[in-house]
Amino acid sequence: MSDDHLISINTIRTLSMDAVQKANSGHPGTPMAMAPVVYTLWQRHLRYDPNDPLWPNRDRFILSAGHASMVLYATLFLAGVREVGRDGKLTGAPAVSLDDIKAFRQLDSKCPGHPEYGVTTGVEVTTGPLGQGAGMSVGVAMAGAWRAQHFNRPDLPLFDYRVFAYLSDGDMMEGISNEAASLAGHLRLPNLCWLYDSNSITIEGSTELAFDDDVGERFRAYGWPLTRR
């Protein structure tokens, strides 16, 4: 990894740490751990125009592990994503500024504790309760598949966007994520990718307290292809 890439990753980490420390509230561990994954996704794979964040065929990034919101805010800041106003037009301001990050988890901040759709440009869906983003990511992927089937023409793919969702152990423990994954596997959705951070920890402590599923085997049973890292 080049020095430039490492600087970017460490900047996401330090912004996350500093914002949580200043707010005296939040979760620094997950943003620090997932910074390389999110950076690589946005830098190398996500089809996204920071100057047109409502482009209909943009790839969607959904943070189901909403408690890790600072990693998304830091990424939106570093990517230079522009703000969209209530009228659907660019305001000329950044979606997330350094001052917004300094106001993380404060009243009326554009960087609330969990991502909220309509509050922060670049946040695709509201996430907070674990598993919520998992379910919505399947819905967004289904909508994309529907659009492709109804509007695409030979040699004219108007809609071929992909949906990437980041999930934690807590997400996998929730029933909604299992039901949504089962439906996605049944439909063989080709445009959905879940990134699962299996770090064996939740806010209550080790996952061994209540969770020892073989998640990989569960998803194979659902019909998902798996890649382990």
C-alpha positions as CSV (number, residue, x, y, z in Angstrom):
1,M,0.0,0.0,0.0
2,S,1.4,3.4,-1.0
3,D,2.0,6.2,1.6
4,D,-0.8,8.3,0.0
5,H,-3.4,5.5,0.6
6,L,-2.2,4.9,4.1
7,I,-2.4,8.6,4.9
8,S,-6.0,8.6,3.7
9,I,-6.9,5.6,5.8
10,N,-5.3,7.0,8.9
11,T,-7.0,10.3,8.3
12,I,-10.4,8.5,8.4
13,R,-9.3,6.9,11.6
14,T,-8.0,10.0,13.3
15,L,-11.1,12.1,12.3
16,S,-13.3,9.3,13.8
17,M,-11.3,9.1,17.0
18,D,-11.1,12.9,17.5
19,A,-14.9,13.4,16.8
20,V,-15.8,10.6,19.3
21,Q,-13.4,12.0,21.9
22,K,-14.7,15.6,21.5
23,A,-18.3,14.4,21.8
24,N,-17.4,12.1,24.7
25,S,-19.9,9.8,23.0
26,G,-19.8,7.2,20.2
27,H,-17.9,4.2,19.0
28,P,-14.3,4.7,17.8
29,G,-13.3,1.1,17.5
30,T,-15.4,0.0,14.5
31,P,-14.5,3.1,12.3
32,M,-10.8,2.6,13.1
33,A,-11.0,-1.1,12.0
34,M,-13.2,-0.6,9.0
35,A,-11.4,2.4,7.6
36,P,-9.2,0.4,5.1
37,V,-12.3,-1.5,3.8
38,V,-14.4,1.7,3.3
39,Y,-11.5,3.6,1.8
40,T,-10.8,0.7,-0.7
41,L,-14.4,0.4,-1.6
42,W,-14.8,4.1,-2.3
43,Q,-11.5,4.5,-4.0
44,R,-11.5,1.5,-6.2
45,H,-15.0,0.1,-6.6
46,L,-17.8,2.5,-5.9
47,R,-19.2,4.3,-8.9
48,Y,-20.1,7.6,-7.4
49,D,-19.7,11.2,-8.5
50,P,-19.1,13.5,-5.5
51,N,-20.4,16.5,-7.6
52,D,-23.7,14.7,-8.4
53,P,-24.6,12.7,-5.2
54,L,-28.1,12.0,-6.5
55,W,-27.1,10.5,-9.8
56,P,-29.7,7.9,-10.3
57,N,-27.3,5.1,-11.4
58,R,-24.8,5.7,-8.6
59,D,-23.7,2.7,-6.5
60,R,-25.2,2.8,-3.0
61,F,-23.2,2.4,0.2
62,I,-25.4,1.5,3.2
63,L,-23.9,1.5,6.7
64,S,-26.0,-1.1,8.5
65,A,-23.7,-0.8,11.5
66,G,-24.9,2.7,12.0
67,H,-23.0,3.1,15.3
68,A,-19.9,3.4,13.1
69,S,-21.3,6.6,11.5
70,M,-18.1,8.5,11.8
71,V,-16.3,6.4,9.2
72,L,-19.0,7.5,6.7
73,Y,-18.9,11.1,7.7
74,A,-15.1,11.2,7.5
75,T,-15.3,9.5,4.0
76,L,-17.9,12.0,2.7
77,F,-15.6,14.8,3.9
78,L,-12.5,13.5,2.4
79,A,-14.2,12.5,-0.9
80,G,-15.5,16.1,-1.3
81,V,-19.1,15.1,-1.7
82,R,-21.2,18.2,-2.3
83,E,-24.4,19.0,-0.4
84,V,-27.8,18.8,-1.9
85,G,-30.5,21.1,-0.5
86,R,-34.2,20.3,0.2
87,D,-35.0,21.5,-3.4
88,G,-32.8,18.7,-4.8
89,K,-30.2,21.2,-6.1
90,L,-26.5,21.6,-5.1
91,T,-26.0,24.3,-2.5
92,G,-22.3,24.8,-3.2
93,A,-21.3,23.6,0.3
94,P,-19.7,20.3,1.3
95,A,-22.0,17.5,2.4
96,V,-19.8,17.2,5.5
97,S,-17.4,19.9,6.6
98,L,-14.7,19.8,9.3
99,D,-17.0,22.0,11.4
100,D,-19.8,19.4,11.0
101,I,-17.4,16.7,12.2
102,K,-16.5,18.8,15.2
103,A,-20.2,18.9,16.0
104,F,-20.6,15.1,15.8
105,R,-23.5,13.9,18.0
106,Q,-24.5,17.4,18.9
107,L,-28.1,18.8,18.5
108,D,-29.0,19.8,14.9
109,S,-25.6,18.5,13.7
110,K,-25.3,17.1,10.1
111,C,-23.3,14.3,11.8
112,P,-25.8,12.7,14.2
113,G,-24.9,9.6,16.2
114,H,-26.5,7.3,13.6
115,P,-26.8,8.2,9.9
116,E,-30.1,9.8,9.0
117,Y,-31.4,10.1,5.4
118,G,-32.3,13.7,4.5
119,V,-30.0,15.2,7.2
120,T,-26.7,14.4,5.6
121,T,-26.1,14.2,1.8
122,G,-24.5,10.9,1.0
123,V,-26.4,9.0,3.6
124,E,-28.6,6.7,1.5
125,V,-30.8,5.4,4.3
126,T,-31.4,5.9,8.0
127,T,-29.7,3.3,10.1
128,G,-29.6,2.8,13.9
129,P,-31.3,-0.3,15.1
130,L,-29.0,-3.2,14.2
131,G,-30.2,-5.2,11.1
132,Q,-32.2,-2.2,9.8
133,G,-29.7,-1.4,7.1
134,A,-29.4,-5.0,6.1
135,G,-33.1,-5.2,5.4
136,M,-33.1,-1.9,3.5
137,S,-30.1,-2.8,1.4
138,V,-32.1,-5.8,0.1
139,G,-35.0,-3.5,-0.7
140,V,-32.7,-1.0,-2.5
141,A,-31.1,-3.8,-4.5
142,M,-34.5,-5.2,-5.4
143,A,-35.5,-1.7,-6.6
144,G,-32.4,-1.6,-8.8
145,A,-33.1,-5.0,-10.3
146,W,-36.7,-3.9,-11.0
147,R,-35.5,-0.7,-12.7
148,A,-33.1,-2.6,-14.8
149,Q,-35.7,-5.1,-15.9
150,H,-38.2,-2.4,-16.9
151,F,-36.0,0.4,-18.3
152,N,-32.8,-1.2,-19.7
153,R,-32.6,-1.9,-23.4
154,P,-30.0,-3.9,-25.4
155,D,-26.7,-2.0,-25.4
156,L,-28.3,0.7,-23.2
157,P,-28.1,-0.2,-19.5
158,L,-29.7,2.8,-17.8
159,F,-29.7,1.1,-14.4
160,D,-26.9,-1.3,-13.3
161,Y,-26.0,0.2,-10.0
162,R,-24.8,-2.0,-7.1
163,V,-25.6,-1.9,-3.4
164,F,-22.8,-2.4,-0.8
165,A,-23.8,-2.8,2.8
166,Y,-21.5,-3.0,5.8
167,L,-22.7,-5.3,8.7
168,S,-21.4,-6.0,12.1
169,D,-21.8,-9.0,14.4
170,G,-24.7,-7.2,16.0
171,D,-26.5,-7.0,12.6
172,M,-26.1,-10.7,12.1
173,M,-27.6,-11.5,15.5
174,E,-30.9,-9.7,14.5
175,G,-33.7,-11.7,12.9
176,I,-34.4,-9.1,10.2
177,S,-30.9,-9.6,8.7
178,N,-31.5,-13.4,8.4
179,E,-34.9,-12.9,6.7
180,A,-33.6,-10.3,4.3
181,A,-30.6,-12.4,3.4
182,S,-32.9,-15.4,2.8
183,L,-35.0,-13.3,0.4
184,A,-31.9,-11.9,-1.4
185,G,-30.6,-15.4,-1.8
186,H,-33.9,-16.7,-3.1
187,L,-34.1,-13.9,-5.7
188,R,-30.4,-14.3,-6.6
189,L,-29.9,-10.6,-6.5
190,P,-26.8,-9.9,-8.7
191,N,-26.3,-6.3,-7.5
192,L,-26.0,-6.8,-3.7
193,C,-22.8,-7.2,-1.7
194,W,-22.7,-7.4,2.1
195,L,-19.4,-6.7,3.9
196,Y,-19.4,-8.5,7.2
197,D,-17.0,-7.4,9.9
198,S,-16.7,-10.5,12.1
199,N,-14.7,-9.2,15.0
200,S,-16.5,-11.2,17.8
201,I,-17.5,-8.2,19.8
202,T,-20.7,-6.3,20.6
203,I,-21.4,-3.4,23.0
204,E,-22.3,-5.9,25.7
205,G,-19.0,-7.8,25.3
206,S,-17.8,-10.9,23.5
207,T,-20.3,-12.5,21.0
208,E,-19.7,-15.8,22.9
209,L,-22.2,-14.5,25.5
210,A,-25.1,-15.1,23.1
211,F,-23.9,-15.9,19.5
212,D,-21.9,-18.7,18.0
213,D,-23.5,-19.2,14.6
214,D,-21.5,-20.3,11.7
215,V,-22.5,-17.3,9.6
216,G,-20.7,-18.5,6.5
217,E,-22.6,-21.8,6.4
218,R,-25.8,-20.0,7.0
219,F,-25.3,-17.8,4.0
220,R,-24.2,-20.7,1.8
221,A,-27.6,-22.3,2.7
222,Y,-29.3,-19.0,1.6
223,G,-27.5,-19.4,-1.8
224,W,-25.0,-16.5,-1.3
225,P,-21.5,-16.8,-2.8
226,L,-18.8,-16.1,-0.2
227,T,-15.4,-14.6,-0.1
228,R,-13.4,-14.6,3.1
229,R,-10.5,-12.3,4.0
